[in-house]
């Protein structure tokens, strides 16, 4: 039981890191970083990995309702934190 909880927490940590990396890459592209291009294979892979996590939150609060500000990464990170707290507090 302890091992399964540990694996879930590691997966949640990885999900948090992916969302944070997506935010940094997105901002870097919008700010004009020349080293990061949206058509790079690793950027496309990162977006493919994070879009399924962010899509439900984008549906909840579309960026068009917040003047283009995408709040989905913040909501996803908050949800991941709640899940981590839940699984950390479980007594197996």
C-alpha positions as CSV (number, residue, x, y, z in Angstrom):
1,X,0.0,0.0,0.0
2,X,2.8,2.4,0.8
3,X,4.4,1.7,-2.6
4,X,1.2,2.5,-4.5
5,X,0.8,5.8,-2.6
6,X,4.5,6.7,-3.3
7,X,4.0,6.0,-7.0
8,X,0.9,8.2,-7.1
9,X,2.7,11.0,-5.4
10,X,5.6,10.7,-7.9
11,X,3.2,10.8,-10.8
12,X,1.6,13.9,-9.4
13,X,5.0,15.5,-8.9
14,X,5.8,14.8,-12.5
15,X,2.5,16.2,-13.7
16,X,3.3,19.4,-11.7
17,X,6.7,19.7,-13.3
18,X,5.2,19.2,-16.8
19,X,2.6,21.9,-16.2
20,X,5.3,24.3,-14.9
21,X,7.5,23.5,-17.9
22,X,4.6,24.2,-20.2
23,X,4.0,27.6,-18.6
24,X,7.7,28.6,-18.9
25,X,7.9,27.4,-22.5
26,X,4.7,29.2,-23.4
27,X,5.8,32.5,-21.8
28,X,9.3,32.2,-23.4
29,X,7.7,31.8,-26.9
30,X,5.4,34.7,-26.3
31,X,8.2,36.9,-25.1
32,X,10.3,36.1,-28.2
33,X,12.9,33.7,-27.0
34,X,14.7,32.6,-30.2
35,X,16.0,29.3,-28.8
36,X,12.5,28.0,-28.2
37,X,10.2,27.6,-31.3
38,X,6.6,26.4,-31.1
39,X,7.3,23.9,-33.9
40,X,10.2,22.2,-32.1
41,X,9.4,18.5,-31.6
42,X,10.0,18.7,-27.8
43,X,7.7,21.7,-27.5
44,X,4.9,19.8,-29.4
45,X,5.5,16.8,-27.2
46,X,5.2,18.9,-24.0
47,X,2.0,20.5,-25.2
48,X,0.6,17.0,-26.1
49,X,1.4,15.8,-22.6
50,X,-0.1,18.8,-20.8
51,X,-3.1,19.6,-22.9
52,X,-5.2,16.6,-21.5
53,X,-4.5,17.9,-18.0
54,X,-5.3,21.5,-18.9
55,X,-8.3,21.0,-21.2
56,X,-10.9,20.5,-18.4
57,X,-9.8,23.7,-16.7
58,X,-9.8,25.6,-20.0
59,X,-13.4,24.4,-20.5
60,X,-14.3,25.6,-17.0
61,X,-12.7,29.1,-17.4
62,X,-11.9,29.8,-21.1
63,X,-9.1,32.3,-21.7
64,X,-11.6,34.4,-23.7
65,X,-13.5,35.2,-20.5
66,X,-10.3,36.5,-18.8
67,X,-9.0,38.7,-21.6
68,X,-6.7,36.1,-23.0
69,X,-5.2,35.1,-19.7
70,X,-5.1,31.3,-19.4
71,X,-5.8,30.3,-15.8
72,X,-5.9,26.6,-16.5
73,X,-2.2,25.9,-15.4
74,X,-2.9,27.6,-12.1
75,X,-6.1,25.7,-11.6
76,X,-4.4,22.4,-12.6
77,X,-1.5,23.0,-10.2
78,X,-4.0,23.7,-7.4
79,X,-5.9,20.5,-8.2
80,X,-2.7,18.5,-8.2
81,X,-1.7,20.0,-4.9
82,X,-5.1,19.0,-3.4
83,X,-4.6,15.5,-4.7
84,X,-1.1,15.4,-3.2
85,X,-2.4,16.5,0.1
86,X,-5.1,13.9,0.0
87,X,-2.7,11.0,-0.8
88,X,-0.1,12.3,1.6
89,X,-2.6,12.3,4.4
90,X,-3.9,8.8,3.8
91,X,-2.9,6.3,6.4
92,X,-2.2,3.0,4.7
